[in-house]
Amino acid sequence: MTARADAKEPLRLRLVRSARNGMTPVMLLAGPFIFLGVMIIWPLIEQVWISLTDARLTNPSAGEFVGLQNYATALSGSALPRVLLNTMVYTVGTTVIALVIGVLAAVVVNMKFAGNSVVKAILATPWAIPSVAAALIWLWMFSQSRGVINRGLEALGQDGIAWLTSEPWAMVAVIAVTAWQAVPFVMLVTLAALKSVPQETAEASRIDGAPRLGTFQWVIWPHILPTVRLLAILQVIEALRKWDIIAVLTQGGPVNSTNTLVIAIQRQAFEYQQLGMGATYAIIGITIAIVFTLAYLLLERREEKKNTR
Amino acid sequence: MGFPTYWMINTALSSRQQLFTEPQSLWLQFTNWSELSRDLDGVPVVSMLTNSAFIAIGTTVLTILLSVLCAYALSRYKFHGRGAAAFLLFSTQMVPQGVFLIPIYTLFLGLGLVNNLWGLVLVNAAFSLPISTFIIKAAIDGIPYELEEAARVDNSPPLSTLTVVILPLILPSIAAAAVLAFFAGWGELMYATTFITDRAEWPASVGLSVLVSQPGVSMPAVMAVSVMFAAPAVAFFLFVQRHIVSGLTAGAVKG
């Protein structure tokens, strides 16, 4: 009897109750969160400590406590502003280019034409190519004397460019490669959003005599805007963490012109062997990431309020 | 967009002489196999790819296992600290992975996980866990409670509800999350190159980056290894592409 009465109760309520007297969510979450605790939380605490020491790669856990000295050095030097500027240029550059080309590609692939699926497959492929392999392909294409890009430029009567060893071209090059790899993801997700545009609405606006661009601007664009916004955030996160493409193409050079935050952390710690200073850079990076996350969450919340009003 | 991929194959099939003394042919050549196989001699291609596969598969299995548990708990239960748990996951997703390089290195030194592929499995799984959880949680959110209720009438324990009722319904999203985790493990370079110094343990990402920096490197050989490194991922991707998008967008793209 009781079992049947129980069954009529909405599951949500029963789950809430079972959560209150039982262990279930705790049991489910214990594994994942112990894992995250060991891999993320504990290292984070350790990191704060390391940043306050002069630990070197040769004595990773025996650094001497030096207080805020690393922070003072980092914040007063000229290296950090350059690193932050590079990170910003790289992030904004790759995000804008990937979004513009990716959305355009999605619109094109969404049209019906022969060979449509082949074009889609070709456009989607770069996403699946491992970053190291992608970077190596472009390393060869950017080669100053033998690269196919300079060969193309020379065929057009232009001078070849020292892509990877001169400013500002090194930054242009790493942005181009990163965007090349990011476009497919933007394209595929935007394409899914385009497919969900109600056909009747689009058609109705066309029959009403709206020009093609108008249909896009007034019907399609508002529909895919939330998706594009989400893609923009994902792309920013991706750009902030990207290491391999820059590491293979320029190692942060020439003269630090592609030295982004993640590149700088790795170099400080494992090239200059200054773990303490590397950890300091990392803490500064985490702080910036947290500020941006909070700003984003606040904006999101305000936007939601505006929409529900 | 397609040209660089073509150029990788083209370069792999060129001879070194063609690359350095005459302009590289725009068309594919198929006459340089012997030179290529000589250049590849001594490059541990098989062990590199096997190591990459080990990392990728380990990462995928661990990530999916943990994130299904996580996603189910976050989606179906109300409990104290749920908001905090979700926020914690969200913030680990926002922070660049590179910032954990130093403390994880010192942690692994203590645990003996430096120069150990299992260490990379743990690292990649930790960083794949949040996004994977969100994808799977969005899919579980979309399943009506009634379905579970029906299964719960006979008082089956929650874990069997999860495996019998929920899992079959969210397979596309699990596939999408699995592909993301697999790719994360397959191509990862930063942690691999910092933690793995033992040549026999190199995954393909590290092997390639070392290969290209050696003096007198053969570009066709580098590109050939790149092709072998990229091909399985590309084939896999094209094969499951449809599912990836539908799985990824199950919760995200509602317009």
Interface residues (C-beta under 8 A of the other chain):
Chain A: A3 A7 P10 L11 R12 R14 L15 V16 S18 A19 T24 P25 V26 L28 L29 G31 P32 F33 F35 L36 V38 M39 I40 W42 P43 L44 E46 Q47 I50 P60 S61 A105 A121 I122 L123 A124 T125 P126 W127 A128 I129 P130 S131 V132 A133 A134 L136 I137 W138 L139 W140 M141 R146 V148 R151 W180 V183 L188 V189 L191 A192 A193 S196 V197 H223 I224 P226 T227 L230 I237 L240 R241 W243 D244 A247 V248 L261 V262 I265 Q266 A269 F270 L275 G278 A279 A282 I283 G285 I286 A289 I290 F292 T293
Chain B: M1 G2 P4 T5 W7 M8 T11 L19 F20 P23 Q24 L66 S67 L69 C70 Y72 A73 R76 Y77 K78 F79 R82 A85 L88 L89 F90 S91 T92 Q93 M94 V95 P96 Q97 G98 V99 F100 L101 I102 P103 I104 Y105 T106 L107 L109 G110 L122 V123 A125 A126 L129 T133 Y145 E146 E148 E149 R152 V153 N155 P158 F183 W186 G187 E188 L189 M190 T193 T194 A204 S205 L208 S209 V212 M219 V222 M223 S226 V227 F229 A230 A233 V234 F236 F237 L238 Q241 I244 V245 S246 L248 T249 A252 V253 K254 G255
